[in-house]
Amino acid sequence: MTVQLEDVTVHFGRTCALEGFDLSVAAGETVALLGPSGSGKSTALKAVAGFVRPTRGRIRLGGNDVTDLPPARRGIGVVVQQYALFPHLRVADNVAFGLRAARKPRAEVARRVGEMLEMVGMTAYGRRFPRELSGGQQQRVAIARALAIQPSVLLLDEPLAALDAQLRADMLGELQKLRREVPDIAIVYVTHDQSEALALADRIAVMRDARLVDIAPAAELYAAPPSAFTASFLGGANLLPVSVDDGEVKVAGTVIPGLKPAEGKNLLCIRPHAIRLEAPGAAGLAGRVVGAQWRGAVNQVTCVVDGLADVVVRVDVPADRRVPELGAGVVMVLPGGACSLVPVGVG
Ligand SMILES: Nc1ncnc2c1ncn2[C@@H]1O[C@H](COP(=O)(O)OP(=O)(O)OP(=O)(O)O)[C@@H](O)[C@H]1O
């Protein structure tokens, strides 16, 4: 079922939590709302669920205006960060809750609960209480409960935030599986974790200060970010000031070969993994190393560029390559094909 937010604005007293927000999620599509803390992601999701009332704008599900309907009548599955299982109910009864509330026949409830527990790999845990489960197991039950009512819309608000790295990876796998098994479901997934958004979403909506900044297919946003904010928020791109001289783009006076100038005032955007470090004398941006952090598969080396004050460039050096020493002179090679220009000040 399609989810549409049309020009939705939400105020809490004097705080504007969401401003003129437009979003349309198709049946079978997953859209991630990604943005820093306080940017309005949860508010957008709560407006769809019916937990907050828009000050302005309309919410439509499958084309029907549900702005004035209470949450229970919207037929939506919701999973929030703090699993919120009923502590006094066993796992199976938690999953059955929505079905019983809808007065489904007993046999159907039992069958559906069985199917859902199997889907999330929790069949053996039906008689346990939530307190007898790990965080990841509780979260899986929460997802089973949300899906038991066969919602055509699933809203997930930071569903993996409380889990450790291993469990998060497992749950991401479960969610990907769920998308294959329930192909028509529309999913809105709130997160501030870009790796979750990239792994799950067909499209990513980047939010900042109660507004939508950019929305596009995940791969497109990553490869060619339309704004400086999205470039740095998604994938931590480097943003460098440029000058244009005689049809050539330059950083600190050095030509970036293969990069064509664009209209307006721009910054050069390049991902840390796309920059190569060479010894002084090579063709590229001269500078020196000011820091290095080991990140497992890569060392993230930070460099300053000669002639550019206040700009630090992050370079991912694969773990099997030598990391230049702190203070060493280096040349940063920026392949033109890995560079793009993003407008200054947009987003
Ligand atoms: N019930 C509320 N009453 C008052 N202000 C609120 C309420 N809920 C949210 N806000 C404010 O609205 C703004 C947006 O909040 P929201 O929870 O939507 O952000 P978020 O992007 O989901 O953040 P986070 O990632 O931290 O959960 C924030 O400034 C927040 O303080």
The ligand as a Tripos MOL2 file, in Angstrom:
@<TRIPOS>MOLECULE
LIG
   31    33     1     0     0
SMALL
NO_CHARGES

@<TRIPOS>ATOM
      1 N1          6.6170   15.1960   22.1490 N.pl3     1 LIG1
      2 C1          7.4410   16.2100   21.8860 C.ar      1 LIG1
      3 N2          7.3260   17.3930   22.5180 N.ar      1 LIG1
      4 C2          8.1280   18.4320   22.2470 C.ar      1 LIG1
      5 N3          9.1210   18.4090   21.3330 N.ar      1 LIG1
      6 C3          9.3010   17.2590   20.6540 C.ar      1 LIG1
      7 C4          8.4800   16.0990   20.8980 C.ar      1 LIG1
      8 N4          8.8910   15.1180   20.0630 N.ar      1 LIG1
      9 C5          9.9230   15.6280   19.3530 C.ar      1 LIG1
     10 N5         10.1670   16.9020   19.6930 N.ar      1 LIG1
     11 C6         11.1830   17.7850   19.0940 C.3       1 LIG1
     12 O1         11.0110   17.7710   17.6980 O.3       1 LIG1
     13 C7         12.2590   17.7410   17.0230 C.3       1 LIG1
     14 C8         12.3410   16.5290   16.1130 C.3       1 LIG1
     15 O2         12.3320   15.3560   16.9150 O.3       1 LIG1
     16 P1         12.3690   13.8690   16.3240 P.3       1 LIG1
     17 O3         12.1950   12.9290   17.4730 O.co2     1 LIG1
     18 O4         11.4120   13.7710   15.2020 O.co2     1 LIG1
     19 O5         13.8470   13.8100   15.7560 O.3       1 LIG1
     20 P2         14.6880   12.5630   15.2370 P.3       1 LIG1
     21 O6         15.2890   13.0090   13.9620 O.co2     1 LIG1
     22 O7         13.8500   11.3450   15.2110 O.co2     1 LIG1
     23 O8         15.8040   12.4530   16.3500 O.3       1 LIG1
     24 P3         16.5230   11.1660   17.0370 P.3       1 LIG1
     25 O9         17.4170   10.5740   15.9830 O.co2     1 LIG1
     26 O10        17.3010   11.8000   18.1430 O.co2     1 LIG1
     27 O11        15.4360   10.2520   17.5030 O.co2     1 LIG1
     28 C9         13.3310   17.7770   18.1040 C.3       1 LIG1
     29 O12        13.7470   19.1140   18.2710 O.3       1 LIG1
     30 C10        12.5910   17.2860   19.3380 C.3       1 LIG1
     31 O13        13.1620   17.8280   20.4910 O.3       1 LIG1
@<TRIPOS>BOND
     1     1     2 1
     2     2     3 ar
     3     2     7 ar
     4     3     4 ar
     5     4     5 ar
     6     5     6 ar
     7     6     7 ar
     8     6    10 ar
     9     7     8 ar
    10     8     9 ar
    11     9    10 ar
    12    10    11 1
    13    11    12 1
    14    11    30 1
    15    12    13 1
    16    13    14 1
    17    13    28 1
    18    14    15 1
    19    15    16 1
    20    16    17 2
    21    16    18 1
    22    16    19 1
    23    19    20 1
    24    20    21 2
    25    20    22 1
    26    20    23 1
    27    23    24 1
    28    24    25 2
    29    24    26 1
    30    24    27 1
    31    28    29 1
    32    28    30 1
    33    30    31 1
@<TRIPOS>SUBSTRUCTURE
     1 LIG1         1 GROUP 0 **** ****
